[in-house]
Amino acid sequence: MSLSETLAGYLLQRQPDETARQNARRGVWDFIAACWPVLTGQVPDSGLPKLRQLYPATHPASSALLLGYAGHALDYDDFHAGFHGHPSTVILPALFAWCESRDDFPLHAFLDAYISGVEMAGRLGLAVTSQHYIAGHHNTATLGTLAATAALARLSGATIPQTEIALGIAATQASGLRAQFGSQVKALHAGWAAERAVQAVQLALAGFEGQQHGVIEAFLQTASGGQAQPLRLTEHWGDPWRITSPGLEFKPFPVCSGTHSAAEAARQLRSQALAQGCDLPLWLASLRRIEIAFPPGGDIAPSIRQPSNGIEARFSLEYVTAAMLIYGELRLSDFAEGPVNPQIMALAARVERCPDLSAPPDAVDPTQRFHQITLLCNDGTSLIQRRTRRQSLADPVDVAQKLAQAFQNEPTAIRERLLQDCTLTDSGQLQRLTITLAETLKRPHVEE
């Protein structure tokens, strides 16, 4: 069998276990928590009203685009290490949008399609190797198009040949550049990927002609700069399911995940200073220089040194570190649209990036990622705190609390119904949640 035929067979026929399904439910909670503040206007976002004017949510492809954008707009959505991107904000918008046109809402079929999409995402990341991201591609946009298509092929009941054609159509549309980081287009990458997935499956189901074999192989070779490892796309499929191991990583902060261990190290330093009785303003004023060490290449994603607005600030090690030292938290208001916080910028000007050349390059082994912050004080003393990626992952995010916070401005009755529907224990809850998202997309937005 060809690679595409083997892949399609696994996608459509392998059955996830209950552990994977429970992990999928948590992924849905996190996606809703990330998109709800944007959909309801709790957080300023001028991009969504413009998109709704251009792409009204009148058919599945447009709904998928809008939901994908909203889910990624705050950079608060989940991350998958193998994928090197954000799978749920592409896969779930496509699935929810597809369900809008259904008369039935089979819960397990929805969850299993989501799980299969995450499996595809993680394996694609391994198959194209780190060269894909290093070359400048945004995996959420490129690989995400194929992952969401895989999930939809399963949910739609596509045959193996139809799935092969749909994946080929998706592969020929997959695009997205990291050069757009720090702009609204980054979030739109997720929307476009979800939209293209819907269109790819619609075309395949309608019998539109496309190459059935060879396209996936061509995509892998092109996307990896000739370094593809195609066997990693299919070997040991679902053993274990990649939504379980390595699993989805849920964000505690609405900023680039490449800044998180730096933020946590800064928070620990701040807590230590306060515990010693330091006056916070005087302590901050005493900091002559702030050095951040990390593996070579560890700042590819958080590449913006002097952000000009809150969106760019999400990708600035300097701004994130300074914000945490000042406030002890990363406030949405400091990373929303609009001008940057001048107090944060003043402290960020004292931050210096110091790659640790003795550490293995980030591209070789991203599991070894770390940030070490050294605070050099005016009196000649220094404070050092190191935080590794593994330490961050060992401190899990309370996704249920994150979801509750997203609904905190809703009236009590509506909040309780939303929380109950998000548990996804029966098909009726999936139906109500799907309808709620569809209706929310059609509601007038605060910017309109």
N, C-alpha and C positions, 0 to 999 in steps of 0.2 A: 504494500500500500504506500501511497505517497504521504509526505509529511502532513499535508492539509487533510487528507482522508483520515489518517490516524488521529490527528488533533480533533477533527469534527466528531469522530466516534467517541472519544473520551468526553468531550464537552457535553454531548447529548445523552450519554448512557451511564456515566459513573454517578453513583448515588452518594451524596454527602451524609454524614452522621449527625446525630443530635448535638454533639459538641460544636460542630461547625455551624449548625443552624442557630444555636444560642449566641455564638460569636457574631453571626450575621445580624441578629436582632440588635446587638450593641452597636454594630456599625450603622444601622438605621438610626438609632438614637443620636449618635454623634453627627450624622449628616443633617438631621432635622435641627439639632442644636446649632450647627454652623450656618444653616441657610435661613432659619426663621427670623433672626433679627434684621436681615436684609430684606426678606420678602415683606415684612410688616412695617418697614420703615423705622425700626427702633434705632438703627445705626445709619447715619447719612450715607447715601450711595447714589450718585447721579447717573451711574451707568445703567442700572436696571430700568428706569423710566424710558431712557432712549431706546434700549433694546425692546421694550414692550411696545413702543410705537412702531418700530421696524418689523418686529416679529411677534405679532399678537398671538396669544396662546389659544389658537383656534384649531390646531392639529398637533399630533404627537411630536413632530420634529421641532416645532417652535417651543412647545412646552419643555422639551428636553433641554433645549438651548438655554432657556430662561432659568430653569432649575439648576442646571450645571453652573451657570454664572453665579447665581446666588449662593450656591454651596461653597464656592471657592473665593468669593469676593473678600472675605475677611481673613483668608489664609488660616482658618481655624479648623479646617477639616482634616480627616485622618491621613496617615502616611503609611506606606508599605516599603520596607527596606529592600526587598528583592526587586520590586517595581521601580524603586527610586522615584516615586511620585505619589500622587493622591488618587487612589482608585475609586473610592465611593462617590466622590463628587462628579464622576463621569458615568459610572455604572448605574447608580440608583436613579438619577434623573431620567435616564433612558428607560429603565424598568417602570418607574412611576408613570411616565408619559405614555408608555405603551398600554399600561393598565387602564388608562382613561377611556380607551375605546373598547374595553372588554365588558361583557355581560356577567362574567364570573371572575372571582378573585381567589384563585387557589393559593393559599398561603405558602404551602411547602414548595410549590412550583416557583413562586417568587423568590423565596429564600434560597432555593437550590440554584436558581439562575444567577443570583447575586454571588453566591459562593463560587460558582463556576467562573464568573467574570473575574473575581479576585484571583482565582487560581491561574487564569490566563494572564492576568496582569503581572503577577509575581514571576511567572515563568518567562514571559516576554522580556522582562528586565534582565533576567539571567542570560537569556539567549542572545540578546544584542550586546551584552557586556557593558561595562562602565563607559566604553568608548562613545556610546550613543549620547550620553549626557555631557561628557567632556567636550564632544564636538560642537555642542551648543544647542542640542535639541531639548525640548521640554517634554519629559516622558509622559506626564499627565495628558498632554495633548496628542502626542504621536502614538505611543503604545496604548494609551487610554481609549483611542478610537477602536482599536481591535478588541480590547478587553470588554468594552460595552457591547460591541457587536456580538461577541461570543455569548454574553449573558442573554441578550435579546434573542439570539438564535435558539437558545434553549427554551426560553419562556414562550416563544411564538410557536413552538412545535415544528420548526424547520426540519427538513430531512438532512441527511449527511451531505448530498450534493448541493442543496441550497445553502447550507452552512458554509461549505467551502467557497462558494461564489460570493456570499455575503462578506466573508473574511477578506477575500481578494479585493472586493470593492472598497472595504474599509481601509485596507493597506495602501491602496493607491491614492487615498485621500488624506492619510495620516500626516499631519504637519504641526509645527509649533516650535518657536525659538525662545531660548532663555533670554535673548536680547530684549524681550518684552517684559521681563520682571520689573516690578515697581510701577506698572501701569495697569489700567483696567483690562487691557488685552490679555494679561496673564489669566485673569479669571474667565475671560471669554474663551480662552483655550479649552477649558473644561466644558463650557457650553457647546462650542463647536464640535468637540469630540462626541458628546452625547447626541447631538443633532445628526451627525454623520452616521452614527451607529444605527439610529432609527431609519434613516434613509437607505443605508446599505441593506438592512434586513427587508425593508419594504420592497426594494428593487429585486432582491433575490426571490422573495415569495411571489412576486408578480411575474416571474419567469424572465426577467431581463438578463440578457446574455453577458456572461463574463468568464474569464479564464478560471477553470476549476482547479487546475494544478499549477504549481510552480511560482505562484505569486507570493506566498508566504516565504518561501526560500529566498526569492529575490529581495523581498523587503528586509529580511534579517541580514543578508549580506550588505545591502546598501546602507542600512541603518547602523551597522556596526563597523563600518569602514573595513569590511572584509574580514573581521575577526569574530564572526558569529559562531555560536555554539548551539546549533539547531537541536541536538539531542536533549538539551535542557528544557526544551519547550514541551516535551512529552513524557520523558522518563519518570516513572514512579508518580504518575498523575494522581493527585488526591491522597498521597501516602507520605506524610500527613497533608491534610488540606491546608493551603497557605493562608487561609483566613484564621487558622488556628496556630500554625507554626511557619514562619516567625510571627504571624498575626498582624492585625492592624495596630498601628501606633496612634493613640489619641492625643491630641495636642492640649497642653495646659495653658498655652499662650496663643494669642492671635497674631503670630509672627512666623517668619520662616523657621522651619525646624532646625536649620543649620545654625541658629542662634540660641537654641534652648539651653544647652549645657552652659553657655556663657552667662545667660540670664540667671540660671540657678546658682552658679558660682558667685555671681554678684550679689544675689540675695543672701547667700550664706555669709559673705563678708560684711554686708550691711547689718545682719542680725548679730554678728559677733561684736561689731562696734557698739551697737545699742546696748547689748548685754553688759558691756564694760563701762556703761554710763556715759558714752560720748554724746556730746551735743551734735545732732545731725548736721545742721548748717555749717558749724565750725569744722566738723570732720570732713565734709565734702569740700570745703574751701581749702583744707590742708593737703588735698591730693594733688601732687605736682604732675604725675603722669600715671596713666593706667595702661598696662601692657596686657595684651591678650595673645597667648600662645595656642597653637593648634597644629594638626598635621599639615604638611604641604598639600595645597589644593583643597583644604577644608573650608575655604571661604568662597568657593565657586558660586554657590547659590546666594549667600549673603554678601554680595559684591559691592553694594552701594555704600560709599564711605561718607558722603555728605548729602543726605536726603533733602529734597526740596519740599516734600509733602509727606503726609502720614502714610500713604500707600508705599512710597519708596522707603520710608523708615522701617517697614517690616523686614526689609532685606539689608539692614545696616547693623553690623555688629557693634559699631560705636554707639549708635542711638539706643539700641536695645539694652546694652550694658549700662549706659548712663541712666536710662529711665528706671531700671531696676535699683540702682544704687540710690536714686533720689526718693522713689516712692515705695519700694519694696513690692511692687506689682507692676504688671504691664497693662495699663488702662486702655480700653478700646478707644477712648477719646484721643489718645496720643498717637494712635495708629489708624485713625479714620481719615476720610478725605479732608483736605484743608491744609493750612500751614502747619509746620512742625512746631513743637513746643520750644520756645527760645531757651528756657532754663535747661532742658535736656541737651539742646545743641551746644550750649556753653560748656557743659561737662564733657560731652562727646568729643569736643575739640582736643581734649587731653588724652584721648584713647589712641594707642598705637598698636597696629597689628604686628605680631612677631612670630611668624611661622617657625615651628620647631623642626629643623631640618634633620634632626636625629630620629624623628618618628617616621613610621612607614607612611607613604603617601595615602591620602584619603581614598583615592581611586583604587588602590590595591586592596585595602581592607577597611571599609567604612565602619565596621563594627568596633574598630579601635579608636574611633573619633573621640576627641576630648577638647575642652577649653580650660586653659589655666590663666587665671587673672592675677596679676601682680600689681598691687597698689603701692606706688612710691610716694612717700609723704615729704612735706617740706622739712621736717626735722631729721631726715635721713633714714628713718625707719621704713620698713616695707611689710606688707601683708600679702600672703599668697593663698589662693584657693584653687584647687583643681576639681573639675567635675567631668566624668566620662559619660559617654552615651549609654553605656551599660547601667551606670548608676541611675541615670534618668529613667530608663525603661523599667528598672526595678521599683520605681516609685509610681505606681499606676495612677492614671487619671480617673476620677469618679465621673463616669459618663452620665450616670443617672442624675447627678447633681448638676452637671453641665447642661443637660436637657431641661431640668427644672428651672435653671436660671434663664434659659432662653424664653421660657413661657411666663416669667415672673410678672410681666406687665399685662397679662391677659386676665379678664375677670375670672373669679374663682371657679365658677361652673365650667367655663370653657377650658381653663387650665387643667382641671381634673379630667375632663373628657379627652383632651389631647394626650395627657400622660398615660391614660388608660389605653387609648388606641395605639400608642407607640409600643406597648408591650408585645403586640403582634402574636397573641396566643390563638387567634381564630381569624378566619377569612373576613368576617364582618369588620374587624378592626382594620385590616388592610384596605378594605373598600372605603371605609370612612376616612382613613388617612389619605388615600389617593384623592378622594373628592375634596378634602380640605386643602390639599396642596394645589389642586386645579383651581378651586375657587379663589384661593389667596393670590394666585398669579393673575387672575382677572380683576381683582379689586383695584380701585384707584389708588395710586401710590402717592405718598406724601409729597413727592417732588413734582407730581403731575398737576 
